[in-house]
């Protein structure tokens, strides 16, 4: 990557760690569902409400985040996020009041997106030029995965050593708050006060200030929305249902399927981030790489539908498509430059793009759940999964069309730049 000293490395680590923490502490239910429910005296409905509180606040906050990142420095927003998470996590540790818990999770969703997400993307993008964008985003995704894995095992150790569930859950949150506080101190030390020089610039190199009208009128923004939405859907719904597919259709044991799920969630994320970032920067036109990866994804989803009788083949396909999907997810923000989205537009553009591309996560799970329930009631659960895979194939095909449009736009931009040079 472009010349890196200790300061740039620390900026990279702090940004990656902040996102890792923000996407772990509010979602402890994924790993400690029963312990959390017991420690807080909640039932399943109340746990679901807390989950919805985070999701709704997060979704609403994406465009707010673009607005804030366009007006305030990356340093201010990242440090504010870390400070908010310290306070919220300490409050989380010392209350069982249900209304207060809902408020805490709403604020987790707000600060995890509004003051963090676009600021993080701006900061990472500005750490290097166009030739290393995929490495930057890919390596950041991998670093986040490593940090979350280490923190997850630390939490497991705390819960295992605790004398009671209540004490263990409280101790886990306090440790999370302390670690967040450490990164807050590092943020005050290392994050640049002058964002224009090192990271997080809100203005273009020519000093132009962009508006939301500029974002909406930029054709590259809409192309990126199509490509990212489809790539994210392949990752989200592919990863989300592959584990249960191998159990309920292919006949894999739950223990083995969970182990493979861990590999998809941690090992593959690590490999895809580092290898994917390195590989994608080898492509002069990155839209071509996404055409290949989306085509491979479509082929894998199609093959999985017919592989349930060959367990080894089925497992291989689910791991391979997870690897491809994680490469796309870890590097797709590096496409912005090739789509003609100026660096100074990053904050507003990422807020707008994120709001749209993550909407399927809020809408489609209900439909998918209905497909699976109806198929199981009819005695053929495989038919429900087939609908999921057909949906993902459609997403992949649309993504390929978007990637073709991206490739054509990149070639046009390169030709214009060559003429001007």
C-alpha positions as semicolon CSV with decimal commas, in nm:
position;residue;x (nm);y (nm);z (nm)
1;X;0,000;0,000;0,000
2;X;0,104;0,366;-0,033
3;X;0,380;0,473;0,207
4;X;0,268;0,386;0,557
5;X;0,419;0,492;0,886
6;X;0,310;0,415;1,240
7;X;0,053;0,697;1,234
8;X;-0,132;0,570;0,926
9;X;-0,120;0,215;1,062
10;X;-0,274;0,330;1,390
11;X;-0,546;0,525;1,205
12;X;-0,624;0,207;1,011
13;X;-0,637;-0,006;1,328
14;X;-0,849;0,245;1,523
15;X;-1,102;0,276;1,238
16;X;-1,124;-0,101;1,193
17;X;-1,149;-0,162;1,569
18;X;-1,424;0,097;1,614
19;X;-1,641;-0,075;1,354
20;X;-1,557;-0,417;1,504
21;X;-1,673;-0,300;1,848
22;X;-1,982;-0,123;1,714
23;X;-2,089;-0,441;1,532
24;X;-2,025;-0,669;1,830
25;X;-2,140;-0,513;2,157
26;X;-2,500;-0,441;2,043
27;X;-2,525;-0,792;1,895
28;X;-2,410;-1,007;2,185
29;X;-2,739;-1,198;2,158
30;X;-2,596;-1,381;1,855
31;X;-2,344;-1,557;2,079
32;X;-2,490;-1,520;2,429
33;X;-2,865;-1,527;2,367
34;X;-2,964;-1,746;2,663
35;X;-2,715;-1,586;2,902
36;X;-2,834;-1,236;2,807
37;X;-3,199;-1,333;2,847
38;X;-3,130;-1,484;3,190
39;X;-2,907;-1,201;3,316
40;X;-3,157;-0,931;3,214
41;X;-3,475;-1,123;3,306
42;X;-3,613;-1,097;2,953
43;X;-3,832;-1,322;2,742
44;X;-3,799;-1,403;2,370
45;X;-4,039;-1,128;2,265
46;X;-3,844;-0,868;2,463
47;X;-3,516;-0,994;2,314
48;X;-3,672;-0,951;1,969
49;X;-3,776;-0,595;2,051
50;X;-3,417;-0,508;2,150
51;X;-3,294;-0,655;1,819
52;X;-3,552;-0,453;1,625
53;X;-3,458;-0,136;1,816
54;X;-3,099;-0,161;1,695
55;X;-3,198;-0,248;1,337
56;X;-3,455;0,028;1,295
57;X;-3,226;0,295;1,446
58;X;-2,939;0,175;1,225
59;X;-3,140;0,185;0,903
60;X;-3,271;0,536;0,970
61;X;-2,922;0,657;1,059
62;X;-2,743;0,579;0,730
63;X;-2,840;0,904;0,551
64;X;-2,785;1,097;0,877
65;X;-2,432;0,954;0,885
66;X;-2,358;1,081;0,536
67;X;-2,480;1,428;0,634
68;X;-2,266;1,434;0,953
69;X;-1,953;1,296;0,786
70;X;-1,981;1,567;0,522
71;X;-1,980;1,841;0,787
72;X;-1,763;1,717;1,073
73;X;-1,416;1,571;1,085
74;X;-1,357;1,198;1,087
75;X;-1,162;1,240;1,414
76;X;-1,457;1,405;1,591
77;X;-1,712;1,150;1,473
78;X;-1,501;0,841;1,549
79;X;-1,409;0,966;1,896
80;X;-1,772;1,058;1,963
81;X;-1,875;0,705;1,861
82;X;-1,621;0,544;2,094
83;X;-1,716;0,773;2,384
84;X;-2,085;0,697;2,331
85;X;-2,019;0,322;2,326
86;X;-1,824;0,344;2,653
87;X;-2,114;0,522;2,826
88;X;-2,383;0,300;2,671
89;X;-2,200;-0,023;2,751
90;X;-2,144;0,075;3,115
91;X;-2,514;0,163;3,140
92;X;-2,598;-0,170;2,974
93;X;-2,393;-0,351;3,239
94;X;-2,571;-0,192;3,535
95;X;-2,939;-0,200;3,441
96;X;-3,214;-0,453;3,391
97;X;-3,482;-0,187;3,333
98;X;-3,649;-0,290;3,008
99;X;-3,736;0,062;2,889
100;X;-3,380;0,177;2,954
101;X;-3,246;-0,128;2,768
102;X;-3,458;-0,034;2,465
103;X;-3,319;0,321;2,481
104;X;-2,962;0,188;2,504
105;X;-3,013;-0,030;2,195
106;X;-3,170;0,255;1,998
107;X;-2,864;0,468;2,079
108;X;-2,634;0,177;1,992
109;X;-2,798;0,172;1,649
110;X;-2,773;0,550;1,611
111;X;-2,408;0,592;1,716
112;X;-2,303;0,271;1,539
113;X;-2,415;0,421;1,207
114;X;-2,485;0,797;1,221
115;X;-2,150;0,898;1,373
116;X;-1,946;0,601;1,253
117;X;-2,028;0,431;0,925
118;X;-1,974;0,706;0,664
119;X;-1,688;0,854;0,870
120;X;-1,521;0,511;0,872
121;X;-1,560;0,470;0,494
122;X;-1,425;0,821;0,434
123;X;-1,128;0,754;0,663
124;X;-1,036;0,420;0,503
125;X;-1,077;0,552;0,149
126;X;-0,846;0,845;0,218
127;X;-0,564;0,627;0,352
128;X;-0,446;0,542;0,000
129;X;-0,491;0,621;-0,368
130;X;-0,704;0,434;-0,621
131;X;-0,441;0,163;-0,677
132;X;-0,479;0,022;-0,323
133;X;-0,849;0,076;-0,247
134;X;-0,937;-0,295;-0,253
135;X;-0,648;-0,379;-0,021
136;X;-0,753;-0,104;0,220
137;X;-1,115;-0,217;0,245
138;X;-1,033;-0,587;0,227
139;X;-0,761;-0,568;0,492
140;X;-0,988;-0,357;0,713
141;X;-1,264;-0,620;0,690
142;X;-1,012;-0,892;0,779
143;X;-0,876;-0,687;1,070
144;X;-1,229;-0,636;1,202
145;X;-1,283;-1,012;1,184
146;X;-0,964;-1,082;1,379
147;X;-1,051;-0,829;1,650
148;X;-1,407;-0,958;1,685
149;X;-1,281;-1,316;1,708
150;X;-1,033;-1,226;1,983
151;X;-1,297;-1,026;2,170
152;X;-1,548;-1,309;2,127
153;X;-1,315;-1,567;2,278
154;X;-1,233;-1,328;2,562
155;X;-1,605;-1,293;2,635
156;X;-1,645;-1,671;2,626
157;X;-1,364;-1,704;2,880
158;X;-1,524;-1,445;3,108
159;X;-1,863;-1,617;3,095
160;X;-1,704;-1,955;3,155
161;X;-1,509;-1,837;3,458
162;X;-1,795;-1,636;3,612
163;X;-1,964;-1,759;3,932
164;X;-2,307;-1,664;3,793
165;X;-2,467;-1,568;3,464
166;X;-2,556;-1,221;3,593
167;X;-2,201;-1,151;3,711
168;X;-2,049;-1,297;3,394
169;X;-2,265;-1,090;3,160
170;X;-2,198;-0,773;3,360
171;X;-1,821;-0,843;3,367
172;X;-1,823;-0,908;2,992
173;X;-1,982;-0,569;2,924
174;X;-1,741;-0,388;3,158
175;X;-1,445;-0,545;2,978
176;X;-1,601;-0,438;2,647
177;X;-1,635;-0,081;2,778
178;X;-1,273;-0,077;2,897
179;X;-1,143;-0,198;2,560
180;X;-1,357;0,063;2,386
181;X;-1,212;0,326;2,620
182;X;-0,859;0,221;2,526
183;X;-0,934;0,280;2,158
184;X;-1,093;0,614;2,248
185;X;-0,763;0,723;2,408
186;X;-0,574;0,599;2,100
187;X;-0,820;0,794;1,884
188;X;-0,738;1,120;2,062
189;X;-0,368;1,048;2,015
190;X;-0,349;0,924;1,656
191;X;-0,654;1,034;1,457
192;X;-0,556;1,336;1,246
193;X;-0,673;1,681;1,351
194;X;-0,639;1,795;0,991
195;X;-0,843;1,541;0,795
196;X;-0,758;1,695;0,458
197;X;-0,396;1,585;0,496
198;X;-0,432;1,227;0,609
199;X;-0,785;1,088;0,615
200;X;-1,150;1,176;0,625
201;X;-1,156;1,481;0,398
202;X;-1,504;1,622;0,355
203;X;-1,407;1,834;0,055
204;X;-1,272;1,736;-0,282
205;X;-0,913;1,811;-0,376
206;X;-1,035;2,115;-0,570
207;X;-1,214;2,247;-0,263
208;X;-1,563;2,179;-0,400
209;X;-1,838;2,104;-0,150
210;X;-2,083;1,840;-0,269
211;X;-2,455;1,830;-0,194
212;X;-2,710;1,550;-0,193
213;X;-2,830;1,675;-0,532
214;X;-2,480;1,607;-0,669
215;X;-2,496;1,255;-0,525
216;X;-2,837;1,177;-0,675
217;X;-2,734;1,316;-1,017
218;X;-2,413;1,109;-1,030
219;X;-2,474;0,799;-1,253
220;X;-2,193;0,614;-1,074
221;X;-2,384;0,627;-0,747
222;X;-2,677;0,436;-0,899
223;X;-2,447;0,182;-1,063
224;X;-2,276;0,124;-0,728
225;X;-2,616;0,083;-0,560
226;X;-2,706;-0,198;-0,802
227;X;-2,372;-0,380;-0,771
228;X;-2,341;-0,343;-0,393
229;X;-2,703;-0,430;-0,320
230;X;-2,674;-0,753;-0,519
231;X;-2,332;-0,847;-0,381
232;X;-2,449;-0,776;-0,025
233;X;-2,763;-0,986;-0,076
234;X;-2,550;-1,280;-0,194
235;X;-2,341;-1,245;0,121
236;X;-2,619;-1,177;0,371
237;X;-2,879;-1,433;0,262
238;X;-2,623;-1,684;0,140
239;X;-2,433;-1,689;0,468
240;X;-2,753;-1,657;0,669
241;X;-2,917;-1,974;0,538
242;X;-2,633;-2,200;0,422
243;X;-2,572;-2,349;0,767
244;X;-2,934;-2,445;0,830
245;X;-2,961;-2,575;0,470
246;X;-2,681;-2,824;0,529
247;X;-2,865;-2,950;0,838
248;X;-3,230;-2,950;0,727
249;X;-3,182;-3,061;0,367
250;X;-2,836;-3,216;0,327
251;X;-2,850;-3,402;0,661
252;X;-2,536;-3,266;0,823
253;X;-2,520;-3,285;1,202
254;X;-2,591;-2,961;1,388
255;X;-2,250;-2,971;1,559
256;X;-2,061;-3,008;1,230
257;X;-2,279;-2,745;1,065
258;X;-2,207;-2,500;1,350
259;X;-1,835;-2,564;1,312
260;X;-1,861;-2,490;0,940
261;X;-2,062;-2,181;1,029
262;X;-1,774;-2,064;1,248
263;X;-1,534;-2,122;0,958
264;X;-1,759;-1,913;0,731
265;X;-1,794;-1,639;0,993
266;X;-1,429;-1,607;1,096
267;X;-1,170;-1,805;0,894
268;X;-1,320;-1,730;0,553
269;X;-1,376;-1,363;0,642
270;X;-1,007;-1,335;0,735
271;X;-0,886;-1,508;0,415
272;X;-1,133;-1,327;0,189
273;X;-1,038;-0,987;0,330
274;X;-0,664;-1,024;0,282
275;X;-0,658;-1,234;-0,036
276;X;-0,957;-1,059;-0,192
277;X;-0,814;-0,713;-0,140
278;X;-0,483;-0,817;-0,292
279;X;-0,642;-0,996;-0,589
280;X;-0,893;-0,724;-0,673
281;X;-0,626;-0,454;-0,691
282;X;-0,466;-0,660;-0,969
283;X;-0,767;-0,578;-1,188
284;X;-0,730;-0,250;-1,374
285;X;-1,107;-0,251;-1,420
286;X;-1,266;-0,394;-1,106
287;X;-1,611;-0,429;-1,258
288;X;-1,472;-0,728;-1,450
289;X;-1,377;-0,897;-1,123
290;X;-1,731;-0,853;-0,993
291;X;-1,876;-0,998;-1,315
292;X;-1,667;-1,310;-1,253
293;X;-1,749;-1,334;-0,882
294;X;-2,123;-1,279;-0,928
295;X;-2,128;-1,538;-1,208
296;X;-1,948;-1,786;-0,981
297;X;-2,198;-1,709;-0,703
298;X;-2,495;-1,771;-0,933
299;X;-2,341;-2,098;-1,050
300;X;-2,278;-2,213;-0,693
301;X;-2,630;-2,128;-0,574
302;X;-2,771;-2,319;-0,871
303;X;-2,546;-2,620;-0,803
304;X;-2,627;-2,624;-0,430
305;X;-2,994;-2,689;-0,511
306;X;-2,895;-3,022;-0,670
307;X;-2,613;-3,122;-0,433
308;X;-2,802;-3,227;-0,120
309;X;-2,755;-3,595;-0,202
310;X;-2,377;-3,551;-0,229
311;X;-2,293;-3,412;0,115
312;X;-1,921;-3,348;0,053
313;X;-1,997;-3,157;-0,267
314;X;-2,272;-2,959;-0,092
315;X;-2,041;-2,857;0,193
316;X;-1,765;-2,756;-0,051
317;X;-2,006;-2,543;-0,253
318;X;-2,137;-2,363;0,057
319;X;-1,782;-2,283;0,171
320;X;-1,672;-2,174;-0,176
321;X;-1,968;-1,942;-0,234
322;X;-1,917;-1,798;0,116
323;X;-1,554;-1,724;0,022
324;X;-1,657;-1,547;-0,300
325;X;-1,935;-1,354;-0,124
326;X;-1,696;-1,238;0,149
327;X;-1,444;-1,117;-0,110
328;X;-1,721;-0,907;-0,264
329;X;-1,840;-0,774;0,070
330;X;-1,491;-0,686;0,191
331;X;-1,393;-0,499;-0,126
332;X;-1,708;-0,354;-0,284
333;X;-1,662;-0,007;-0,135
334;X;-1,336;0,015;-0,331
335;X;-1,544;0,045;-0,651
336;X;-1,647;0,405;-0,581
337;X;-1,352;0,566;-0,757
338;X;-1,397;0,354;-1,070
339;X;-1,766;0,448;-1,076
340;X;-1,671;0,816;-1,088
341;X;-1,765;0,906;-0,731
342;X;-1,519;1,178;-0,620
343;X;-1,336;1,135;-0,290
344;X;-1,498;1,451;-0,157
345;X;-1,842;1,300;-0,220
346;X;-1,766;0,986;-0,017
347;X;-1,949;1,091;0,300
348;X;-2,281;1,187;0,142
349;X;-2,265;0,910;-0,118
350;X;-2,197;0,629;0,129
351;X;-2,482;0,740;0,355
352;X;-2,725;0,744;0,062
353;X;-2,594;0,419;-0,089
354;X;-2,593;0,234;0,243
355;X;-2,951;0,329;0,323
356;X;-3,070;0,170;-0,002
357;X;-2,847;-0,138;-0,029
358;X;-2,923;-0,259;0,324
359;X;-3,302;-0,227;0,290
360;X;-3,339;-0,592;0,172
361;X;-3,204;-0,700;0,512
362;X;-3,504;-0,534;0,675
363;X;-3,764;-0,657;0,426
364;X;-3,676;-1,000;0,284
365;X;-3,619;-1,213;0,600
366;X;-3,995;-1,210;0,670
367;X;-4,069;-1,344;0,322
368;X;-3,793;-1,603;0,350
369;X;-3,926;-1,719;0,685
370;X;-4,272;-1,761;0,528
371;X;-4,126;-1,965;0,239
372;X;-3,948;-2,200;0,478
373;X;-4,246;-2,235;0,714
374;X;-4,486;-2,310;0,429
375;X;-4,246;-2,555;0,266
376;X;-4,187;-2,738;0,594
377;X;-4,561;-2,755;0,659
378;X;-4,602;-2,909;0,312
379;X;-4,338;-3,170;0,399
380;X;-4,076;-3,042;0,152
381;X;-3,850;-2,788;0,323
382;X;-3,602;-2,813;0,034
383;X;-3,855;-2,628;-0,184
384;X;-3,838;-2,331;0,053
385;X;-3,460;-2,321;0,028
386;X;-3,482;-2,351;-0,351
387;X;-3,682;-2,025;-0,353
388;X;-3,401;-1,860;-0,152
389;X;-3,138;-1,982;-0,399
390;X;-3,345;-1,874;-0,702
391;X;-3,381;-1,530;-0,541
392;X;-3,003;-1,514;-0,492
393;X;-2,941;-1,619;-0,853
394;X;-3,166;-1,332;-0,966
395;X;-2,971;-1,092;-0,743
396;X;-2,645;-1,223;-0,893
397;X;-2,767;-1,179;-1,252
398;X;-2,882;-0,822;-1,182
399;X;-2,545;-0,762;-1,015
400;X;-2,368;-0,887;-1,328
401;X;-2,563;-0,637;-1,539
402;X;-2,467;-0,363;-1,292
403;X;-2,102;-0,473;-1,307
404;X;-2,110;-0,456;-1,688
405;X;-2,242;-0,100;-1,660
406;X;-1,965;-0,025;-1,407
407;X;-1,703;-0,165;-1,645
408;X;-1,830;0,052;-1,929
409;X;-1,833;0,361;-1,706
410;X;-1,480;0,291;-1,581
411;X;-1,351;0,259;-1,938
412;X;-1,519;0,589;-2,029
413;X;-1,366;0,765;-1,727
414;X;-1,020;0,623;-1,807
415;X;-1,048;0,733;-2,169
416;X;-1,147;1,085;-2,062
417;X;-0,860;1,104;-1,815
418;X;-0,617;0,986;-2,084
419;X;-0,737;1,254;-2,325
420;X;-0,706;1,524;-2,059
421;X;-0,355;1,406;-1,972
